[in-house]
Amino acid sequence: MPSPANRLSQFSESVIRGMTRLANRCGAINLSQGFPDFDPPEAVLSALETATRGPHHQYAVTWGAPRFREALAKKINRNTGLHVDPDQHLVVTCGSTEAMMVAMMTACNPGDKVIVFSPFYENYAADAILSGAEPIYVTLNAPDFGYDSGELAAAFDQKPKAIVVCNPSNPTGKVFTRGELQEILDLAEKHDTYVITDEPYEHIVYEPHVHTYACSLPDAFDRVITCNSLSKTYSITGWRLGYVLASPEVIAQARKVHDFLTVGAAAPLQEAAVAGLELPDSYYEELQNLYTRKRDVFLSFLRQTGLPFTEPQGAYYVMVDISSLGFADDSRAAEWFAREVGVAGVPGSSFFRDPEHRFVRFHFAKKEETLRAAGEKLLRLADEAWLKESIETFGRE
Ligand code: GLN
């Protein structure tokens, strides 16, 4: 038997997607893989109906349907104050997942180093390795998930080709401040490093925090490769629509990578998603209010369980500290949550570079009724007798 490529032994299958399968098998409320259980905006749904009868069933322009790119550029310009040109600065991709792979393959040569903040969304290390690069790590320190400037500078001293910044951050909920982004950009400038950002939660930020687009900071545009997605903003994770935004020089190369990876994102869906991109500013305010309410509902249940957690500043994930439950590791704890509590989360260790088994990540991108149902189940943790009996019967290892 021939053996598959060596690089594949350096990472495993996605734990996040695996937890969704476990949740489905045991009928748990699925707060593991982050996606909504509510519908996209009405305007988007009705545009989808129209698009199915339109002339959009063959390949779109490989780097994105013109109407979609135009609407996208307008929205980006409104949000960032930049002058993004739909023909020069954008490649439309199959989700931010493909955008990140394209960015990494566009930036990196085999053997290059890529800085990744740990904990990190599990794709980043895999993306770097698939591009032939080597991830090196800078720690985001619990509980507030700040980084140490000295550690960051030391990582830059290793002459990385790129740094990945997920902002707002999955899984920590950290929102990078303007000052932090400027510090990263200054180091990137000094060491001639690309800054690859992943910003699908740009519109899910909780007051008083604000989202800063790294690419919009002074003189940053040529150095930043922004990856983004429509998944979270319009509740269309299954549509797989994302994009890379960068300088014309980077985009000229990124188009090639994208073309040979996937040819293009689904043409009718690009057409329909224009209705989302054209929604007024009030849509984004409502989205922010909606998620603020969801966060408040879910956190109020979590608070009653007595388990410590960090309040997210943005995105829709909470890292819950489960160390007091005494499990041998977080995977066993996550299995107990899914099977015995009836609420699925993701074992936190899948986001960390170093062995760290203290956390389970839950998300709250769900209808309020789903969050309340999950919350009621989680409240059983406050019942000490039930908790002891349940964990002892289930087993800690
Ligand atoms: N971003 C989502 C999460 O972290 C999932 C994305 C995906 O599975 N592609 O759960």
Residues whose N, C-alpha, C, O or C-beta is under 5 A from the ligand:
A	BS01	LIG	I16 S32 Q33 G34
